[in-house]
């Protein structure tokens, strides 16, 4: 059996050969011709999987090594009896750490202290729940909005969106949906932005279409919002260059790109494929490379702990580099910009999650070690 896999799925050539012949290629190069004779297809978010791609193929199972599934026509797969699996939660920690680094970076640029800021989290699932934990560890006041969870749980901690609009930061962690009780397409539109505090920074690491980008650009240009952190863009890879240049931080959809998250996603869809075929799961040990920053030693003497933690996060993940890399290859021509966007994703430098980094903090208050662990780091004496 032929298995076609996105070349950006790590260990594809290690995990899947027990199930068939593996052919890897760029996600945007996966065409109907490429999958015509395949029995399985393994993708990430850049490949649209629907009738147009698979209608003439032999594919009987599709796996996406991502949390989101809006690039998959799930109804059509079900109609055709094609098996499907995603990787919920696989890169949620990566996204949360991206948000932590972005908050620390932007707070510094705006001259704010995180412990004096508030964060509104819209969507408190796999990603949003982890963002809550990390944000509290950084000392932020946190407010939550998740209408489905509010209805299911009845908990008052889930507040209406209007009660988050005066937060210093508003971060989005929702799936992209156009229908149903809680559609998220252009959830943050011009009308909502006009009710948001001018101190607010909008953070979008979910899907680009959740935000009305022309309206956002207009309000940033007019100074009616404090800024935007954008990792997800409408129309990727043909993103709005003018909006990129106005953002406090713009990155090429890499919030979930930790190596740990990618490997977890690959393993999850491999195991799902084994179950689909009633085949034994024989995943070998997958060795992870050492982190770029393996150990950090800091002193908290005569310093506010919150500022030390913000420095710690930015030392482990210098997110400003990601923004600078995308800006450095930005181009006026839409096709050239699209190529640059994909090139930044493909050549994205190794990023390990915080757990791979050991931290020693001296002259620190008693609560420091616990807060560092809540950020995800490994604390050493």
C-alpha positions in Angstrom: 0.0 0.0 0.0 1.2 3.5 -0.9 1.1 6.1 1.9 1.5 9.7 0.9 2.7 12.0 3.7 3.5 15.6 4.1 7.3 16.0 4.3 6.9 18.2 7.4 5.6 15.3 9.5 8.7 14.1 11.5 9.6 10.5 11.5 7.1 9.6 8.7 9.7 7.4 7.2 10.3 5.7 10.6 6.7 5.2 11.7 4.7 4.3 8.6 6.9 1.8 6.6 5.4 -1.0 8.7 2.1 -0.2 7.0 3.2 0.4 3.4 5.5 2.2 1.1 5.9 5.8 2.2 6.2 8.8 -0.2 6.8 12.2 1.3 6.3 15.5 -0.4 5.5 19.2 0.3 2.0 19.6 1.7 1.0 22.1 -1.0 2.4 19.7 -3.7 -0.1 16.9 -2.7 -2.3 16.8 -5.8 -5.0 14.4 -7.1 -2.3 12.8 -9.3 0.0 12.4 -6.3 -2.6 10.4 -4.3 -4.4 8.6 -7.1 -2.8 5.2 -6.2 -2.4 5.8 -2.5 -4.2 3.9 0.2 -3.5 6.4 3.0 -2.9 10.1 3.2 -1.1 11.9 6.1 -1.2 15.7 6.0 -0.8 18.8 8.0 -2.9 22.0 7.8 -1.7 23.3 4.4 -3.4 20.5 2.4 -7.1 20.8 1.6 -8.6 17.3 1.7 -11.9 16.9 -0.1 -13.6 15.5 -3.1 -11.4 17.5 -5.5 -8.3 15.9 -4.0 -9.4 12.3 -3.4 -12.4 11.8 -5.6 -10.5 9.6 -8.1 -8.1 8.1 -5.5 -7.9 4.8 -3.7 -7.4 6.5 -0.3 -9.2 4.8 2.5 -7.7 6.6 5.5 -6.7 10.2 6.1 -4.7 11.4 9.1 -3.9 15.0 9.9 -1.1 15.6 12.4 -2.8 18.8 13.6 -5.4 19.8 16.2 -7.6 21.7 13.7 -9.6 19.9 11.0 -11.1 22.8 9.0 -8.9 21.9 6.1 -10.6 18.5 5.9 -14.1 17.9 4.4 -15.2 15.5 7.2 -18.7 15.1 5.8 -17.4 14.0 2.4 -14.9 11.5 4.0 -17.8 10.0 6.1 -20.0 9.7 3.0 -17.2 7.8 1.2 -16.5 5.6 4.2 -12.9 6.9 4.4 -11.4 6.5 7.9 -10.1 9.7 9.6 -8.0 10.7 12.5 -6.6 14.0 13.8 -4.2 14.8 16.6 -6.1 16.8 19.3 -3.9 18.3 21.9 -0.7 17.2 20.2 0.7 20.7 19.9 -1.4 22.5 22.5 1.6 23.1 24.8 3.6 24.5 21.9 0.8 27.0 21.1 0.6 28.0 24.8 4.3 28.6 25.0 4.1 30.6 21.8 1.5 32.8 23.4 3.6 33.2 26.6 6.6 34.3 24.6 4.5 36.7 22.5 3.0 38.2 25.7 6.4 38.7 27.2 7.8 40.2 24.0 4.9 42.6 23.4 4.7 43.7 27.0 8.3 44.7 26.8 7.8 46.6 23.6 4.8 48.4 25.0 6.5 49.1 28.4 4.0 47.0 30.4 4.6 44.6 33.2 2.7 41.3 32.7 1.8 41.1 36.4 -0.2 44.3 35.9 -1.9 43.1 32.8 -5.1 41.1 32.1 -5.5 38.3 29.5 -8.8 37.3 27.9 -8.8 33.8 26.5 -11.5 33.0 23.9 -11.7 29.2 23.6 -10.6 27.2 26.6 -10.0 23.7 25.0 -6.7 22.0 24.5 -4.8 25.2 23.7 -6.7 27.7 25.7 -6.6 25.7 28.9 -2.8 25.5 28.7 -2.6 29.2 27.9 -4.6 29.8 31.1 -2.1 27.8 33.2 0.9 29.6 31.7 -0.6 33.0 31.9 -1.4 32.6 35.6 2.2 31.4 36.2 3.4 34.7 34.5 1.2 36.7 36.9 -1.5 37.8 34.6 -5.2 38.3 35.6 -7.1 35.8 33.4 -10.6 35.9 32.1 -12.2 33.0 30.2 -14.8 32.9 27.4 -16.1 29.6 26.0 -19.8 29.5 25.2 -20.0 25.7 24.6 -18.1 24.9 27.8 -20.3 27.5 29.7 -23.4 25.7 28.5 -22.0 22.2 29.3 -20.6 23.0 32.7 -22.7 25.8 34.0 -19.6 27.3 35.5 -19.6 31.0 36.1 -15.9 31.3 35.3 -16.8 31.2 31.6 -17.9 34.8 30.9 -19.6 36.5 27.9 -17.1 37.8 25.3 -18.1 41.4 26.1 -16.6 41.0 29.6 -13.1 40.3 28.0 -13.0 43.3 25.7 -11.1 45.6 28.1 -8.3 43.1 28.7 -4.8 44.2 27.9 -4.4 41.1 25.7 -7.2 39.1 23.9 -6.1 35.7 22.6 -8.1 33.4 20.3 -8.1 29.6 20.5 -11.2 28.5 18.6 -11.8 26.2 15.7 -13.0 27.8 12.4 -16.7 27.3 12.0 -19.2 29.0 9.8 -22.4 27.4 11.1 -24.0 26.2 14.3 -24.7 27.8 17.6 -21.2 29.4 17.9 -19.8 30.3 14.5 -16.3 31.7 14.6 -15.8 33.0 11.1 -14.9 36.6 11.6 -15.8 36.3 15.2 -13.6 39.4 15.8 -15.1 41.7 13.2 -15.2 45.5 12.9 -18.2 45.9 15.2 -16.5 43.9 17.9 -13.2 45.8 17.5 -15.0 49.0 18.0 -16.0 47.8 21.5 -12.5 46.6 22.3 -10.3 48.8 24.5 -7.7 50.8 22.7 -5.2 49.3 25.1 -5.9 45.8 23.9 -3.5 43.6 21.8 -5.3 40.9 19.8 -3.4 37.6 19.6 -4.6 35.2 16.9 -2.9 31.7 16.9 -6.0 29.8 15.8 -7.2 30.4 12.2 -6.8 33.6 10.1 -10.5 33.8 9.2 -11.5 34.1 12.8 -10.5 37.8 12.5 -11.7 40.3 9.9 -8.3 41.3 8.7 -9.2 44.4 6.7 -11.1 45.8 9.7 -8.1 44.9 12.0 -5.7 46.7 9.7 -7.9 49.8 9.6 -8.1 50.0 13.3 -4.4 49.4 13.8 -3.6 52.2 11.3 -6.0 54.5 13.2 -4.4 53.7 16.6 -7.7 52.3 17.9 -6.0 49.1 19.1 -2.7 48.8 20.9 -1.5 46.1 18.5 -1.8 42.6 17.1 0.1 39.3 17.3 -0.7 37.3 14.2 0.4 33.7 13.6 -2.7 32.6 11.6 -3.7 34.5 8.4 -6.6 34.5 6.0 -5.7 33.2 2.6 -2.4 31.6 3.7 0.2 31.6 2.2 -0.9 34.8 0.4 -1.0 36.9 3.5 -1.6 40.7 3.7 1.8 42.3 3.7 0.4 45.6 4.8 -1.1 43.9 7.9 2.1 42.1 8.6 4.0 45.4 8.7 1.5 46.9 11.2 1.5 43.9 13.5 3.5 44.1 16.8 4.5 40.5 15.9 3.7 38.5 12.8 4.8 34.8 12.3 4.2 32.2 9.6 1.7 29.9 11.3 4.3 28.3 13.5 2.7 28.6 17.0 2.3 24.8 17.1 5.6 24.0 15.5 7.6 22.8 18.4 9.4 19.6 17.5 7.8 17.8 20.5 4.3 18.7 19.2 5.0 17.6 15.6 6.3 14.2 16.9 3.3 13.8 19.1 1.0 14.5 16.2 2.8 12.0 14.0 2.7 9.3 16.6 -1.1 9.9 17.2 -2.0 9.5 13.5 0.3 6.5 13.1 -1.4 4.7 16.0 -4.8 5.6 14.5 -3.8 4.2 11.2 -2.7 1.0 12.9 -6.1 0.7 14.6 -7.9 1.4 11.3 -6.0 -1.5 9.7 -6.2 -3.7 12.8 -2.4 -3.8 12.6 -0.1 -4.0 15.6 1.3 -0.7 16.9 5.1 -1.0 16.6 6.3 2.6 17.0 10.0 2.7 17.8 11.6 5.0 20.2 11.7 8.4 18.6 14.9 10.3 19.7 14.3 14.0 20.2 17.2 16.4 19.5 18.6 18.5 22.4 17.0 21.9 22.8 18.8 25.0 21.5 18.8 26.3 25.0 19.3 23.3 27.3 20.0 25.1 30.6 19.2 28.6 32.0 20.6 30.0 35.2 19.1 33.3 36.5 19.2 35.3 39.7 16.2 36.9 41.2 18.2 39.0 43.6 16.8 42.6 43.8 14.4 41.8 40.9 10.7 41.4 40.6 9.9 37.7 40.1 7.4 38.4 37.3 10.1 40.2 35.2 12.5 37.3 35.8 9.9 34.8 34.5 9.3 36.9 31.4 13.0 36.9 30.8 13.1 33.2 31.3 10.4 32.6 28.7 12.1 34.8 26.1 15.5 33.2 26.7 14.1 29.8 26.0 12.0 31.0 23.1 13.3 34.2 21.5 10.0 34.7 19.5 11.1 38.1 18.2 13.4 36.2 15.9 10.4 34.5 14.3 8.8 37.8 13.5 12.1 39.3 12.2 12.6 36.2 9.9 9.2 36.6 8.3 9.6 40.4 7.8 13.1 39.9 6.4 11.7 37.9 3.5 8.5 39.9 2.9 7.8 40.9 -0.6 5.3 43.2 -2.3 4.4 40.6 -5.0 1.7 38.3 -3.7 3.2 35.1 -5.2 6.7 36.0 -3.9 5.2 36.7 -0.5 3.4 33.3 -0.6 6.7 31.5 -1.4 8.5 33.4 1.4 5.8 32.4 3.9 6.1 28.8 3.0 9.9 29.0 3.0 9.9 30.3 6.5 7.7 27.4 7.6 9.8 24.8 5.9 13.1 26.2 7.3 11.7 27.0 10.7 14.5 26.4 13.3 14.3 23.7 15.8 12.1 24.6 18.8 11.8 22.3 21.7 9.1 22.7 24.4 10.1 24.2 27.8 10.2 20.8 29.5 13.4 20.1 27.7 15.1 23.1 29.3 16.6 22.9 32.8 16.3 26.1 35.0 18.1 27.1 38.1 16.9 30.3 39.7 18.9 31.6 42.7 17.9 34.2 45.3 14.3 33.6 44.5 11.1 33.6 46.7 9.6 30.3 47.8 6.8 30.3 45.1 9.3 30.7 42.2 10.0 27.0 41.6 6.3 26.2 41.4 5.6 29.0 39.0 8.6 27.9 36.8 7.2 24.4 36.7 3.8 25.7 35.8 5.4 27.5 32.8 6.5 24.0 31.8 10.3 24.1 32.6 12.3 21.5 34.4 13.6 23.0 37.7 17.0 21.9 39.0 18.5 22.7 42.4 
